[in-house]
Amino acid sequence: MDLRKLSMARVATGVAAGLLALSLSPATLAAPSEQHVWKNVRIDGGGFVPGIVFNRAEPNLIYARTDIGGAYRWDQAGQKWIPLLDWVGWDRWGWNGVMSLATDPVDPDRVYAALGMYTNGWDPNSGGIARSADRGETWQVTELPFHIGGNMPGRGMGERLRIDPNDNSTIYFGAEGGNGLWRSTDYGVTWSEVTNFPNPGTYAQDPSDPNNYLNQLQGVVWVAFDPSSGTPGQGSDIIYVGVADKEESLYRSTDGGLTWEAIPGAPSGYIPHKGVYDEVNGVLYVATSDTGGPYDGEDGAVWKFDTATEAWTDITPVSGDDLYFGFSGLTIDRQNPDTLMVASLNSWWPDMILFRSTDAGATWTRIWDWDGYPNRSKRYAMDISSVPWLTLGANPQPPEEAAKLGWMNESVEIDPHDSNRFMYGTGATIYGATDLTNWDSGGVVTIRPMIEGLEETAVLDLASPPSGAANIFSALGDIGGFKHLDLDAVPDLMYQTPYITSTTGIDFAELEPGTMVRVGNADEAHIGVSTSAGDSWWQPQEPGGVTGGGNVAMSADGGTIVWSPEGAAVHYSSTLGSSWSQSSGVPQGARVESDRVDPQAFYAFSDGTFYVSTDGGASFAATAASGLPESGKFLAAPGLEGHLWLAGGGVGGDGSAVTGLWRSTDGGATFSKIASVEAGVNIGLGAPAPGAGYQTLYLVGTVDGDTGVFRSTDEGAGWVRINDDRHQYGNMGEAITGDPRLYGRVYLGTNGRGLLYADPAGGGSGSSSSSSSSSSSSSSSSSSSSSSSSSSSSSSSSGGSGDLACTVGSLNDWGGGFVQNFTVTNSGSAPVSSWSVQLDFGQSVTITNAWGVNLDSTSGSLLGGGNVDYNGSLQPGDSTGFGMQGGPGNLGAVTCTAQ
């Protein structure tokens, strides 16, 4: 019996947090679904990476956490990151913020993550501690009775989650908001506050912040164990804790958490961002800054605590005028523990500084030194060839360079198994090197991005023109956006001249797609215009008073721009922005769009009222349309004058809650609500299905009780879900569009997981040429273990005027159920107009969902069926996919015959 656990229970609150077990066990879905392959449009990074965590027991087991884009695991063979939290859906979108992460040093299969995005009420849900026993493949979450702020000030400090290396069932978590120190003694299933921990933290960046963001307490910020103070299975006696408090910030326990004390003689006046313990030499290292970061910090220090002598030593690498930043990114070379590194938290000019010591902090060298201003001598070389946009298009004067080493440098980690490898997070990427020890011999360390697979951009708008070299243009927060010539390759550079930091809107002329406009937020410009399909841009004039991008619309022929900016009224220009006139009859801040046929027609929507302009945006008039939501997004259909679709929600004109999808076929004079859609977030249009006479609809919303991404090929009468519970992407749908050239292709913008695109699996019913497979291996948790296997067999027979073959495709089988996919191929020389299949499952099954096929029956071992309306016609060589979900699992060989 572990007596320490019994004693600790007596000093805890005894209140276990509620268990919220998220399961992906299949359930019957009312809306039919069709399997799609989801992939990121490659950008590689694009956001802040506050934490990188190496497992100390197993080489190459590495995790990264982001503030709004989930968590990732490193794939050593592929040299890329695998997303782990794509199962987070709309109902828990804040759980894509990861405040801390811990990988088990005893059982490397176990990993934990503290989930939550905001502590100030912006996130409606409480935070939770997620646990996985299979390296993040599946998860279970224990919800906590408070919020967690993965995107709040102080998010780079840590790690707040830490596992006892001598008893891995014991885990500590440092909470924000005055909630103190928490502990689990059952592998994260239940959690209790350590009520005798003396200090929950008193520091807030700005206690008087009226926006309720900077005034939040940053709390208990890191935990560190002394592994040498305990024995395996009995727990560690000595535990160190850092707290966001400038008066008294460093604490320890010497009895396994039974009692706590402030460490005598500990430095004060700063916030301890990082605490790293060297058990070989018995030294605690601490990196501090005068703020909690991650954006600021103008002073700081680095200290070491000799636990044998109880002596504190200031080992700060620089002083005087050279010290204009705080410190973070503290790390030890576990192979040579006298070697340590620390980073300037924010040395914005001329660049960040990494410091390295090989004598336990007695002396330091810098990754760059002054060599007669403005020259610098460098111990590094930058190779950003894999992510060339990291220059940001800058051409600065010395001593600055493009690309920079980084900023917001909270996490610097030397691989505990390989002294030559290190990684560090920045505000835009993960950099690293595999020749780090060259530093010590006078050589050059090659710094390069180690970011593939980790996509963290916030997508604010999308444009997919009907022609041209690029199928998709992105409008992104923080890094502007790109013309994506190859979805699977990192683009060279974001939009330039003007460079707009966050692009909030982008549009093209439907009848002249090479004419484009984009708007956004930057200090010096808010709008750019192109007549070369985005190859080059220029900065036109702006109306007076503009403070932000807002949104924008380009007329069908490219002759007129209507702009609804922040800070000013709606304006229009018939001179591509060289002059502007104020529009009348439309409220400031309204959302504007253009008709895709009539160059004189523009539309606007604000607070439930719809407006129409028939004179090129000069004047607008409210229509009589009623029953619309308070807010929403809308668009006009290409090729059909006056056809509009609007998705949104809020309070209706009668004061009642209203949400859903609406359409108009008379230019907004009237709207009808689509009965099949229960809630609407956003709507996009793409190429019609084969044989269909109308654009395909892509909806982010709720249909038949399911929230997800849906497709309709019959103007909203019926919907098929095209994502699944493993691919929900949190707060997604700020932008969505189909591809007007490829039926079945959809582009989906997320808030922190980048830009995604999807095609029907196996080619499906679409004409897309994509045949790539999903890189995501994440799922939410299930109490049962899951496994997958695949088998294939095919059989063909003559029927109609062509020869048909049916191939058994991918199988996902978790024992309790399965998802099985099939492909029908016309292998003959003549087209066919329909097909049928016979399926032999080898055991009795019950089908709960099917897509791409009409089944004659849904239970039994032998099932028959045929094509649906959109995939019966197959030209020679064409294929179409179908599939089904059912149970029970543990299938043997499945066969399929087509005719």
N, C-alpha and C positions, 0 to 999 in steps of 0.2 A: 504494500500500500504506500502511495506517495503522500507522506504527511504534509509536505509543503503545499500540495494542491488543496488539502483540507483546510490548512491555515489561511491560504489566500482567499478561499471562499468566504471566510469569516470577515475579512476586511473589505470585501467587495459589496456592492449594493445588493447583490443577489437577484437583480432584475435582469432576466435574460431577454435579449432583443427577439422580436418575433421572427420566425423563420419563413422566408418566402422562397419556396422551391420552384424555379422556373423549369418547365419541362418542354422538350421538343417531341415527346411521344405523340404520334400522329392522332389527330382527332378528325372527325367528319367535318368537312368544310362545306358550307352551303353554296358558296360560289365555286364554280369549277376552276381548276388551275392548270397551268401548262408550264412545264419545266423550262427555264431559261438559263443560259450561261451568263453570269454576271462577272464583269472585269472592270478594273479601273482604266480609264483613259490615263496613260502614264504622264505624270508630272514629276513625281518623286519628291516627297516632302511638301514643303510650303507652309509649315507651321512650327510652333514651339514644341520641342521635345524636352520636358523637364526632368525625365528620369530614365536612366539605363541601368539595368541590374543584371550582373553576372552571377550564375550559380557557382558556389565555391567548391562543390563536390564533383560536378560533371563539366568537362570542357565543352565549349561551344553552345552551352545552354544559356541563352541571353534573352532578356525581355526589355522592351521599351514601353514607356507610358507617355500618353499625350494628354493635353488639357481638354480637348474637345473631340478627339478622334479615336478614342479607345486605346487598347493595348495590343502589343505585337510580340511574337516570338521569332527569334532569328533562325533561319534555315541555312545551316552552314553549307550544305551541298549546293544550294541554289544561290548562295550569297545574297539573300533577300529576306524581308520580313513578312510574316504571315499574320493577318489580322485575326484577333481572337474574340472580339465583342460585336461582331456584325449581327448577332441575334438580338441586340438591344433594339427595342421598337419604339414607336411613337409614345406609348403609354409610360415609358421609362427613359425618355430621350436623354435626361441628364446623366444617366449611367455611362454615357460615352466620355464623361470626364473622369479621369483616373488620377486620384490624389496621391496614391502610393501603391507600390507593388512589392511583393516579397516572394522569392523562390526558395524552396525548402532545401537547406544544406544537408539534411539527413535523407529525405526521400525526394529526389529531384522531380518526381512526377507531380508533386504538389506545388501549387502556385496560388497566391492570394492577391486580390486587388481591392482597393478602397474606391468605391464608385459614387459619383455625384458631381454636379457641375457648379452649383451656386449655393451659398449659405444664406442669401439675403431675401429669399422668397421668389426669385426669378424662376427657379426650378421648383415645381410644385411637389416633388416627391422627396421623401427622406433618402438619405444615403444608405449604402449597404456595403458589407464586406462579401465579395464574391470569392468562392473557393473552388478549386478544380483539383482532381486527383489524376488527371491525364494531360497535364501540360497545357491546359486551356482549350482542349477539344470540347469539353462540356463543363458547365458551371452550375453551382447552386449559390444562392445569395441569401444572406441573413440581413434583413433590414434593420437599421439602427433607429433610435428614437430622436434623431437630429439630422440635419443636412450636412453634406460633405461638399467642399468647394474645389473641385478639380480645375476650375477656371477662375479662381479667386486670387487676390494678392497673396503671396507667400507660397504658391503652389510648387515652386521649385525646390523648396527646402525638404530635407528628409534623408533617409526614408522614414516615414511615420509608421509603416508596418514593418515589424521585425519578428522573426521566428527564433525561438531559443535553440541554439545549436546542440544543446545537451538534452533537450526535451521538446521535440518538434510538435507536440500537441499544444504547446504554450506559445501564444502569439500576442504581441502587444500592438496597439494602435493609438497614435497621438491624434486627438481630435481638435477641431477648431471651435470657435464660438463659445469658449468657456466650458466646454464639455469634458475637458480633462483627459486623463489617460485611461484607456480601456484594455481589457485582457480577455482572451479566450483560452480555456484549458482543454478544449475538445476539438482541436483542428479547425477552429473557426465556425463551428456550428452555432454556439451561443456565446454571447459577449456580455461582460459586466464592467461597470466603471470601477476603477481602483480608487476608492473613495478617500484613502489616506494619502494619495499623492498630493503634495502640498500646493502646487501652482499650476492652474490651467492656462496661464498666459494672460498678460495684460496689454500686449502691444496691438494696436491697430494703426494702419498707415495714416489715416486721417479721421479721427473720431467724429468730426463734424461734417463729414461728407453728406450733402443733401441727397445724393443719388443712392445712398444705402449700399455702397460697394466697397469703398476704401475704409469704411468705419467698422468692418468686421474683425473680431479678434482672430489672430492667426494661430494661436493655440500651442499645443505640444507638437514639436516639429520633427524630432527624430529620436530613435531608440537604438542603442548599441549594446551588445553583450560582450562580456569577457569569457570566451570559450574555455579558457584555462581555469576558471573558477568553479567548475562543476564537473560532474562525470556523466557519461551517456546514460540516459534514462532517468536521471535524478534532477536535471535542470541546472542552470547556471546561477551562482550566488550573486555575481556582480553585474549590475545593469546600469547603464548610463542613459540619461534622458536630457534632451535639449528643449528649451521652452522659449517662445517668443516673448521675452521680457527683458528690458534693458537693465533692470536693477539686479535681478537674480535669475539666471537663465540655465544653469547647469546643475543637474541633480544626479544622485546615484542611490542604489540599494546594494547592500552587501549581504543580504539574507534572502535573495531570491524574490524580492518584491514585497516582503512582509512589512518593511519600514523603509523610509526614504529620508534623505537629507540633502541640503545644498552642499555642493562640494566646497570645502574650505579653500579660501584664497582664489576662487575662480574669477576670471576677468568679468567686467561688467561694462555697460555702456553701448553694447552692440547686440545684434540678434545672431544667434548661432545657427548658421545655415546648414552646416554639415558637421557630423561627429563621426570619426572613424577610429576604431580601436585596433591597435597592433598588439596581439597577444604574445608574440614572440619576445618583444622587448618591454612589454608592460607599459605602453604609452597610449594615451588618448590624444588624438589630434582634433582640433576644432577650428573651422573657418567661419569668420563672422563678417557682417556688414552692418551699416547703420540703418538699413531698412530691411524689410522682408522680401523685396524684389517682386517679380523678376525683372522689371523694367528699370529700376532705379538703384541707387547706392553710390555714395560719394566718398565713403571712408570705411575702414574695416581693419581687421587684424587676423593673424593666424597664431594659434597657441598650441603648446604641447604640455601634457600633464603626465609627469612621471609617477606612476601609481605606487612605486616602491618608496620614493622619498616624499611623496605628496607635494612636489615642487611644480609650479607653473613657470613656463618659459615662453616669452614672446619671440616667435620665429617669423614674424611678418617679413616677406621678401623685400619690400621697398618701404621708403619713408619720405617725408618732406614733400617736395613738389611732385615727386614721382608717384605719390599715393593720392589718387583722385577717384578711387573706385572701392567698392567692397569686394569681399572674397567669397567664393563658393567653389563647386567642382573639385572638392578635396578627394584624393584617392591615394592608396598605398599599393606598391608592387608587392604582392604577397609572396613572390619568389625571392625578393630581396627587400625586406620590409624597411630598411633604412632609406629606401628610395620612395619619394612621395612627390605628388604634383598638386597644384592648386591653380585656380583660374581667377582672373579678374571677372567679377560678376557682369559688369557693364563698363568696359572701356570703349566707348563709342568712337573715339578718335585717338589715334588714327586706326586702331584696331584692338581687339582683345589681346590679352597677354596670358600665356601659360607659363607657369614657373615650375622648375624641377630641381629637386635636391636629392643627392645620393648619400647624404650624411645626416639624415634625420632632421633636416631643417637648419643645420648649422650654417650652411651656405646654399645659395640658390643661383641658378642660371635662368635666363629668359629665352623664350622661343624666338624673340627678336630684340635687338638692341639698337640704340641710336648710333649712327656712324657718320656724324657730321650732318646736322639737319639740312635738308629734309631726308637724307639717306638713312636707310636701315640695313643692318646686317641680320641675316635670317638663318635660323637653324632648320628651316622647313622650305618645302616647295609645294605649291598647290597644283593638284591635278583635278580639275572639275569637268573633264571631258565627258563624263557620264551624265552630268547635270549642268550643261553649259549655261543655263539661264541664271545660275547663281551669281553671275556678274551683275545682274539686274540691269544690264545695259550701261552701266556706269563707266565713266572715263575720268576718274578723279585725278587731281594734281597730287604729286608726292607731298607728304609721306603716305597718303592713303593709296590703297590699291584695290582693284577689283579682280577676283572676289576677296571678300573679307574672311578672316579666320572665324568670325562669329560675334554674336552678342547674346545676352540672356544665357550665360554659360553656367547653368546650375549643376549639370551632371557631367563629370569627367571620370571615366572609369578605365583603369588598367586591368586587362584580362588577368584574373588570378592564376591562370594556368599558362600564360604566355606573356612574358615581359615585353615582347616586341609589339603586341597588339594593344591598342587602346581605342576607345570611342568617346565622343563627347557630343552632347546635344546643344543646339543653338536655336535661335528664333526662327530658323528656316529649314534646318536639315540636321542630319547626324553626320559628323565628320569623324574620321579616324585614320589610323595608320597601322601597318604591319611591320614597321622597321623602327620602332620607337627608340630602341637602345642606340641607334646611330647618334642620337643627341649627345650621349655621354662620351663618344669617341671623336667628337668634332665633325661628324658626318651630317647629312641632310635627312630629315624625316619627311616623307612624302605624305601629305594630307590629302585625302580624297573623300568624296561622299560615300557613305555606307548606308544608303537610304532606300534602295529599291524595294518596292512593296509597301512601304509606309507612305500612305497618301493622306494629307491632313489639310487640304484646302477647304475653304468655305465657298460654295458655288452660289452666286447671287443671281445669275441669269445665263441663258444659253441662246444660241442662234444656229440653226441648221439650214443653210440655204439650199435651193433646189439644184444648183449647179456650182461649178468651181472646183478648185483643187482640194479644199478642205470641207469635210462633211459637218464639222462642228467647230464653233467658236465659243470660248468660255469667258464669262465675266466672274472674276474671283476677288474675294477679300484679301487684302494685304499684298498680293503679288500681281494684281492687275488682270491677267488673263492671257489666253493664247489662241493663236490660229493653229489648230491641231491637224497637221498634214498626215500624220500616222498615229493612230490611236495607241499603238503598242510601242511607241518611241517617245523619249523625252524631247519636248520641243526645244529649239535653240534659245529662244528669247521671248519674253513677254512683249505686249504691245509697247511701242516707244513713240515718242514725239507726237503728242505729249505722253509722258509716263504718268499714269494715274494709279495711285497706290491700290485703291479698292474700286473696281469697276462695278457699278450698281445696275447698269442697264446696257444692252447692246441690241441693235436691230439692223436689218438690211432692207433694201427695196426689193419687194417680191418679184417685180418684173425686170429689175436691173440689179441682180444680187451683188454685183461688184461695188455698189454704192452702199456704204455702211456708216453707222454712227455709234459711238459708245460714250457713256457718261459715268462719272464716279467722283471719288473723294480724294483730293490731294491738296497740297498747299498752294500750288501755282496753276493748276488747270483742273477743269471739271468736264471737259468735252473734247472728243477727237473725231475727225471725219476722214473717211477713206473713199477713194474712187477706184482703188486697185485691189478690191477684195481682201483688204486687210494687210496687204504687203507693205504699204506705207500709209502714214497718217499725218494729218496736220492739225494744229490747234486753231480753231476759229475764235471769233469773238464770243463774249458771254453777256447775257442780260445783266443789268445791275442787281446787286444784292445776293447773287448766288453763293451759297455756302456749302452745298453738297450736290451729288450727282442726281439723286432722285431716279426717275425713269424717263425713257425717250422712245419716240416712234418715228420711223421713216416712211414716207408715202410710198405707194406701190411703184411709182415711176422714179423715185429718188429725187424728186424736185423739191420736196418740202420736209422739214424736220419740225416735229412738235415735241417740246421739251417741258417736262414737269420737274423742275429742280427743287432742291431744298433751299429755303431762304428767299424764294422769289415766286412770283406768279407763273402760271403756264404761259409759255411763249412759243411763237412759231417763226420759222425762217424759210424763205424761198430762195435763199442765196447760199445754201450750204453753210450757214452760220456766220457769214460776214456781216449780217445785220439781223436784228430781232425785233419783233413786235409782240406786244402782249395780247394773248387770246382773251376774248370776252365770254362771259356766261359759264365759266368753268371754275370751280374752287381751287385755290392753291393746294398743292399736294395730291391732286387727283392722279390716278393711274391712267396713262394714255396708251392707246394702241392705234394702228392704222388699218384701214380696210386693205385687203391684199389684192383687190381688183381695181377699185375706183380711187384714183390718185387724190381726189378731193375729199374723200371721206376719212374722218378720224373719229375715234370714240374715247370716252373718258368715264371713269367710275369713281365715286367717292361717297362714303357714308350711306350706301344703299341706293343711291340715285345714279342713273345712267344718263350720259350726255352724248350728243351727236353733233359733229361738225360736217357740213357739206361744202365748205368754202376753204378747204386746205388749212383748217385749224384757226382761221381768223376769229370765228365765233362758234360757240357751242350753245346748244339748247337742251334742257332736260327733257327726257321722254316720259311718257306716262307709265313706263314699266314699273310694276309693283311686286312686292314679295321677295325682293332681293336681299341678300345678307348685308350686314354692316360693312364688311371688308371682303375682298376677294381678288382673284387674279383672273384675267380673261384674255382671249385672243380671237383673231378673225381667221376664218378658214381660207386657205389658198384656193383660187379659182372659183369661188362662190361669193359673189358680192352680197354683203350684209349678213353673212352667216357667222354667228358669234357663239362662243362657249365661255361660261363663267363658273368658276369654282370658288367657294368661300364659306364663311360662317360668321356668326355674331348675332347681333340683335336686329330683328326685322323692323319694318315700319310700324308694326302694331305693338312693338315692345317685347315680343316673344322671341325666344332663341330660334335661330334658323340656320341651317347649314346644308350643303349639298352641291349639286351641279345643275346649271340652267343653260338653256340654249335659246337663241333667237335666229329667225330666218328672215327678219324684216328690218335689219339694221339697228336693232336695239329698241324698236318701238314697243315690242312686247317680248316677254321671255316666258318660257315654259320650264317647269322643274322636271328633271329626270327622276322618275319615281324609284328607279332601281338603285340610286346612289343615296346613302344615308348621311354621309358627311363628305365634304369636299375640301381639299387642300390646294391642289393645283391641277391644271389640265394642259395637255400638249397634243399636237397632231402630227401624224406621220403618213407615209405612203399607204394608199389603200391596199387592202388584201386583194390577192388575185381574183378577178371577177367582180370585185366590189366597186360601187360607183361613188363612194364617199371616203374621205380621209379616215385613217384609223385613229381612234381616240386613245390617249394614255392618261390615266387618272391616278393621282395620289389621293386616296380617300378611303371611305368605308363602304363596302358592298356586302350585304347579307351578314352583317356583324363582324366582318373581317376588315382590318385596316391594312392597307398595303398598296402595291402598284398593280393597276388593272389595265386591261386592253379591251376595247370594243371595236368590232368591225361592222357593226350595224347601227351606228349613230346613237349609241347609248342604250339600246334596247336590252342587250345582254353583255355581260362582262366576264372576263377570264382573268384570274389572278396570275401574275407573271413573276412575282417574287415569292419567297417562302419564309418560314419563320427563322431560318438560318441567315437570311439576307434581308434584314430590316433597316439597318443603317441609321437607327436613332432618329434624329430630327432631319429627315430627308424631305425633299420635295419643294424647296424654295425655287427650284428650277427643274423643269421636265420638258422634253420635246421628243417626238418621234423623228425619224430621218425621212425626209420627203422622197428620197431616192431608193430606200431599202425597206420593203415591208418587213415588219417584225423587229426592227432595230429601234431601241429607245435609249435616250440619254437621260440620266438622272443626277441631279445635283444634290449634294448633302452638305450639312453644316459641320464639317470636320472630317469626313471620310472621303473627300475628294469628289471627282467626277467619275461616274460609272456609266458603262453601257452594257446592254444585254441583247442577246439574240436568242431565238428559240433553240433549244437543245437539239443537236444533230441536224441543224438547218431548219428543223420544224416546218412550219407552214410558210416561212418567209423566203425571200430571195437573197438573204444575206450570205456572204461568202465566208463569214467567220466560223471557224471550227475549233476555237481555243477552249480550254477548260478553265474552270474557276480556280483562283488561287486561294480562296478562303477555305479554311478548315475549321472555322469556329461554329459553335452552336451553343444554345443555352442548355441548362443542365437537365439531366434526367436521372432518376434514381437507379435506372438500369443501365448496364454498360451497353455500348453500341459498337457495332462492327459493320463493315461494308464489304461486299464482294461483287464481282462481276463475272458474268458468263455470257457466252454468245453461241448461237447456233442459227442457222438459216435454212430455209426451204423455199423452193420456188415452184410455181406451176403456171401453166398457160391459162390465160383468161382474157376475154375481150379481144382486143387487138394488140396486146403486148404481153411480154413476160414480166412477172412480178416476183420479187424476192423480199422476204421479211427477215430482218436480222434482230436478234435479241441484244439489246444494248446494256447500258449501265444499270446496276442493281445496287440499291442501298437497303440493306437488310439489318434491322436491329433486334431481331428475335420476336418481338411483339407485333411487328408489321414490316412492310416493305414499300419501296417505290421502284417500279420496274419500267424501263423505257425500251421502245422498239423503233425500228426504222423500216419503212416500206420503200423499195426502190424499183423503178421501172427500168429493168435491164434489157428490155427489148428494143426494137427499132421503130415502133409506132407509139403514138400517144395513147393514154387510157383516160377515161373520164370518171372512173370509179374503181374502188377496190374493196376487198373484204379479207378478213383474217380469221384464222382459227388458232387459239392459244391453248397450250397444254402446260398447266402449272405443276403437274405431277402430284398434287394434293388439293384438297378442297380449300378454296379461298373465298373471301368476301371482299369485293371492291367497294371502297368508300368514295373514291374520286377517280375520274378518268378525263384525259384531255387529248384532243386530236382524234378521237374515235367514238363512234356510237356503238355501245355494247348491246348485244341481244339480251344478256342477263348479267347479273352482278355477283353471282355466287356459283360455286362448283369448281371442279378441277379442269373442265374443258369449257372454254368461253369463246364465243364468236362475236364478230362485230364488223363494222365497215367505216368508211370515211365519213367525216363531217363535211359541211357544205363548202368549206374553203380549201380543203386539201385533197379532193378526189381526183382532180386533173393533174396528171403527171406526164410531162414530156419525156422522151427517151433520155435516160441518164439521170432524171430528177429523182429526188428522195423527199420524203416527208416523215416527220417523227410523231409518235404518239406515246402515251404512257398512262400509268395508273398507280394508285395508292391503295393498299389493302392490308389484309392480315388473315391468318397469322403469318409470321415470318419463318426464318430457317428454311427457305426454299431450296430445293434441289435444282436440277437442270430444268430450265424452261425452254419450250420450243414454240415456234411460230411459223405458220404457213399462210402465204398470201395468194389470192387469186382475183 
